[in-house]
Amino acid sequence: MRIGFIFSLLFGILVTIFALQNADTVSIKFFSGNIQISQALIIFISAISGALIVTLLGLYRELRLKLKLRQQNKTISQLQKEISEHKLELENLNTKLATSSLQNMLNKPLEEDLNDENSTE
């Protein structure tokens, strides 16, 4: 940020020196109008207009990036919520599977005992 400020300051100083060395009055014709004005004033107006345009374009870009960042953060939040929900669902399914497997393991010996008793009779 400081480098940009230093560059802008140096550029402003150069524009000022240039404008002061070229302070003659010039005739400006635009459409059907004609005006006599200092060339230094034209240079300053042009430099300030350029700076304003660059500033506005920069603000527009920054605003666009902030809106995009906000949208992406919202998407990330929604996806994290979905991940949490899926993890909870997976834990529940694993618990059910473990419970079901345990019940099957407990029931098998009983079934085998009953089958053994039936086959011996």
C-alpha positions as CSV (number, residue, x, y, z in Angstrom):
1,M,0.0,0.0,0.0
2,R,2.8,2.4,0.8
3,I,4.5,1.7,-2.5
4,G,1.3,2.7,-4.3
5,F,1.0,5.9,-2.2
6,I,4.7,6.8,-2.9
7,F,4.2,6.2,-6.6
8,S,1.1,8.3,-6.7
9,L,2.8,11.1,-4.8
10,L,5.8,11.1,-7.2
11,F,3.5,11.1,-10.2
12,G,1.6,14.0,-8.7
13,I,4.8,16.0,-8.3
14,L,5.8,15.2,-11.9
15,V,2.4,16.3,-13.2
16,T,2.6,19.5,-11.1
17,I,6.1,20.4,-12.5
18,F,5.0,19.6,-16.0
19,A,1.8,21.7,-15.6
20,L,3.7,24.7,-14.2
21,Q,6.3,24.6,-17.0
22,N,3.5,24.6,-19.5
23,A,1.2,27.3,-18.1
24,D,0.5,29.1,-21.3
25,T,-3.0,30.0,-22.3
26,V,-4.5,27.7,-24.9
27,S,-7.6,27.7,-27.0
28,I,-9.9,24.7,-26.5
29,K,-12.5,23.9,-29.1
30,F,-15.2,21.4,-28.3
31,F,-18.1,21.0,-30.6
32,S,-19.1,24.5,-31.4
33,G,-17.7,26.0,-28.3
34,N,-14.3,27.8,-27.9
35,I,-12.7,28.7,-24.6
36,Q,-9.3,30.2,-23.6
37,I,-7.9,28.4,-20.6
38,S,-4.5,27.8,-18.9
39,Q,-2.8,24.7,-20.1
40,A,-1.8,23.9,-16.5
41,L,-5.4,23.9,-15.5
42,I,-6.2,21.5,-18.4
43,I,-3.4,19.2,-17.2
44,F,-4.6,19.3,-13.6
45,I,-8.2,18.6,-14.6
46,S,-7.1,15.7,-16.8
47,A,-4.9,14.2,-14.0
48,I,-7.7,14.5,-11.4
49,S,-10.2,13.1,-13.8
50,G,-8.0,10.1,-14.5
51,A,-7.4,9.6,-10.7
52,L,-11.1,9.7,-10.1
53,I,-11.9,7.2,-12.8
54,V,-9.2,4.8,-11.5
55,T,-10.5,5.2,-8.0
56,L,-14.1,4.5,-9.0
57,L,-13.1,1.4,-11.0
58,G,-11.0,0.2,-8.1
59,L,-14.0,0.7,-5.7
60,Y,-16.3,-1.1,-8.1
61,R,-13.8,-4.0,-8.3
62,E,-13.5,-4.1,-4.5
63,L,-17.2,-4.1,-4.0
64,R,-17.6,-6.9,-6.6
65,L,-15.0,-9.0,-4.8
66,K,-16.6,-8.4,-1.4
67,L,-20.0,-9.5,-2.7
68,K,-18.4,-12.6,-4.2
69,L,-16.5,-13.3,-0.9
70,R,-19.8,-13.0,1.1
71,Q,-21.5,-15.3,-1.3
72,Q,-18.7,-17.9,-1.1
73,N,-18.6,-17.7,2.7
74,K,-22.4,-18.3,2.7
75,T,-21.9,-21.3,0.4
76,I,-19.0,-22.6,2.7
77,S,-21.3,-22.3,5.7
78,Q,-24.1,-24.2,4.0
79,L,-21.7,-26.9,2.9
80,Q,-20.2,-27.2,6.4
81,K,-23.7,-27.6,7.8
82,E,-24.4,-30.3,5.3
83,I,-21.1,-32.1,6.2
84,S,-22.1,-32.0,9.9
85,E,-25.5,-33.4,9.1
86,H,-24.0,-36.2,7.0
87,K,-21.5,-37.0,9.8
88,L,-24.3,-37.3,12.3
89,E,-26.3,-39.5,10.0
90,L,-23.2,-41.7,9.4
91,E,-22.6,-42.0,13.1
92,N,-26.3,-43.0,13.6
93,L,-26.0,-45.6,10.9
94,N,-22.8,-47.0,12.3
95,T,-24.4,-47.2,15.7
96,K,-27.4,-49.0,14.2
97,L,-25.1,-51.4,12.3
98,A,-23.1,-52.1,15.4
99,T,-26.2,-52.7,17.5
100,S,-27.7,-55.0,14.7
101,S,-24.4,-56.9,14.4
102,L,-24.2,-57.4,18.2
103,Q,-27.8,-58.6,18.3
104,N,-27.1,-61.1,15.5
105,M,-24.0,-62.3,17.3
106,L,-26.0,-62.8,20.5
107,N,-28.9,-64.5,18.7
108,K,-26.7,-67.0,16.7
109,P,-25.5,-69.0,19.6
110,L,-29.1,-69.4,20.8
111,E,-30.2,-70.5,17.4
112,E,-27.4,-73.0,17.1
113,D,-28.2,-74.4,20.6
114,L,-31.8,-74.7,19.6
115,N,-30.8,-76.4,16.3
116,D,-28.5,-78.8,18.1
117,E,-31.3,-79.7,20.6
118,N,-33.8,-80.3,17.7
119,S,-31.4,-82.4,15.7
120,T,-30.5,-84.6,18.7
121,E,-34.1,-85.5,19.4
